Amino acid sequence: MEESPSVRAEIVVDVAAIRHNVRRLGEVTGTPVMTVVKADGYGHGLLESARAAREGGAAWLGVATLDEALALRAGGDTGPLLCWLTVPSDDPGPALAAGVDVTAYTTEELDRIAAARVPGARVQLKVDTGLSRGGALPADWPALVERARRGQEAGELTVTGVWSHLARSDEPDEAANDEQQRVFDEALAVVEAAGLRPEVRHLANSAAALLRPQARYDLVRCGIASYGLDPAPGVTPPLGLRPAMTARASLALTKRVEAGASVSYGHTWTAERATTLGLVPVGYADGVPRIAGNRAEVWVAGARRPVRGRVCMDQLVVDLGDLGDLDEDLDDDLSAGAEAVLFGPGDRGEPTAQDWAEACETISYEIVSRIGGRMVRRHVDSDVHAPPDKPTSSQTEDPA
Ligand SMILES: *Cc1c(COP(=O)(O)O)cnc(C)c1O
C-alpha cells in the first residue's frame, strides 16, 4: 500500500486475504464452507467478498435478506446461496426463481413460499435450539416439518437444508453449546422420521467451526473469520488468517499546542505538556465509534498515537507527542497529508479492528461492518503481482 492516501479517507480491502482465509477455513475444518457475506460482506463489499470467497473454494454463500441474495445473483453469482431473514411483506418468489435457498421459520412462511408457485423452490428449515432469535421452537418443529413434507410431496418446494445457530459458540466450554446441539440432533431426527433427506445440516458459525468439531455437520457458516478477524480470543492467529480491511486517512492538519490546551467538544482531555496534535478527517458519521474518544489509537509515522478528546461527526484528534518546534523539526511523516491508519492487518504495528473493538467495548464485527460513511472503499488483490519495477496493487474503485 502506498505511503500516503491520495484521498481524504479510504477503506482498502485486500481480496487476496479473503480468498486465502476461506481456503484456510476449508482446510482447517475439513468441511464445506458457507461464506457469510451479509451486511455488504461485513463492510468489505458484497460482490467482491463473494467473488473472493468462491475463488477460495466457498461451496455456499450466506446472506440475511432477500435483497442481498438478489444482489448477488444480479452480480453474477450462480452458486448455492442461502438467506434467512424475511418479513411477511416480502415476496420470496424472485429469490426462489433465482435458485436461492430461502429459510422458513414458520408454517406461514411455507404457505407464502408455496403460494409463490416457483417450480423447484428450495427451502431450508431453521430450528431455534436456544438462541431464542429466529427459527421454530422445538414445540412447533414437528408441525413445521410436517407442512414442509406435505409441500415437498405436492411439488411446491424441496427441503434442501435444516439448520440452527448457537448463542455461545465463542465460549466453547459452556454447557449451552451441548444443550443446543442435543436439541438440534432431536430436530434432525424429526426430519428424518418424516422421510425428508435434506442436502445440508448446519449449526456452526466461525467460532464453532474452529472450536467445536462435533458441530460441523455438513457445512460451516463462516463470517468473521473469512475476513481474517477473530471469532473468539486467540483462535485465528495460529491459523494464519489475515485481516482483509485497512481503514486510513490523510492527516488534515498538525499543530503544536502548549501545556493546558484542551481538546475537542467538552474539553475531555487537556495536554499536560506541550505536544503536537494531528487532525484525522473521519468521525462518527464515517462509522468511527464516538466512544473511541480518549480510548483508541491511530497509527501515524511508525507509532500508535492516542485519540484525544471526543470523536466528532467528521473528525478526531490524535496526540503525536512532543515533537519540538513544528515548523522546523517536523518531517513529512508527521505533517498534513501523512498517512493515519485507524486499523489494518497489524503487520506494521498498526491497531487492528480487534484493538478498536476492545477500546470501544464492542466486537470487531461492529467495527468493520459500520466503518464507511464518506470513506472511499477500494479493493486490491495482493495475489496479483505487479512488475518488479512497479510495486503497486491492482485496484478497482467502487462505483460511487
Ligand atoms: C452472521 C451469521 C453467521 C456468521 O457468524 P460469524 O460469527 O461471523 O462466523 C452464521 N450464521 C448466521 C445465522 C448468521 O446470522
The ligand as an SDF file (V2000), in Angstrom:
LIG
                    3D

 15 15  0  0  0  0  0  0  0  0999 V2000
  -23.9100  -13.8050   10.7540 C   0  0  0  0  0  0  0  0  0  0  0  0
  -24.2200  -15.2430   10.8490 C   0  0  0  0  0  0  0  0  0  0  0  0
  -23.2120  -16.2160   10.7340 C   0  0  0  0  0  0  0  0  0  0  0  0
  -21.7510  -15.8870   10.6920 C   0  0  0  0  0  0  0  0  0  0  0  0
  -21.2700  -15.7260   12.0080 O   0  0  0  0  0  0  0  0  0  0  0  0
  -19.7150  -15.4640   12.2870 P   0  0  0  0  0  0  0  0  0  0  0  0
  -19.6190  -15.4360   13.7620 O   0  0  0  0  0  0  0  0  0  0  0  0
  -19.4190  -14.1410   11.6630 O   0  0  0  0  0  0  0  0  0  0  0  0
  -18.9660  -16.5680   11.6470 O   0  0  0  0  0  0  0  0  0  0  0  0
  -23.5850  -17.5450   10.6900 C   0  0  0  0  0  0  0  0  0  0  0  0
  -24.8820  -17.8940   10.7680 N   0  0  0  0  0  0  0  0  0  0  0  0
  -25.8750  -16.9920   10.9110 C   0  0  0  0  0  0  0  0  0  0  0  0
  -27.2750  -17.4440   11.0210 C   0  0  0  0  0  0  0  0  0  0  0  0
  -25.5830  -15.6370   10.9740 C   0  0  0  0  0  0  0  0  0  0  0  0
  -26.5670  -14.7490   11.1280 O   0  0  0  0  0  0  0  0  0  0  0  0
  1  2  1  0
  2  3  1  0
  2 14  2  0
  3  4  1  0
  3 10  2  0
  4  5  1  0
  5  6  1  0
  6  7  2  0
  6  8  1  0
  6  9  1  0
 10 11  1  0
 11 12  2  0
 12 13  1  0
 12 14  1  0
 14 15  1  0
M  END
$$$$
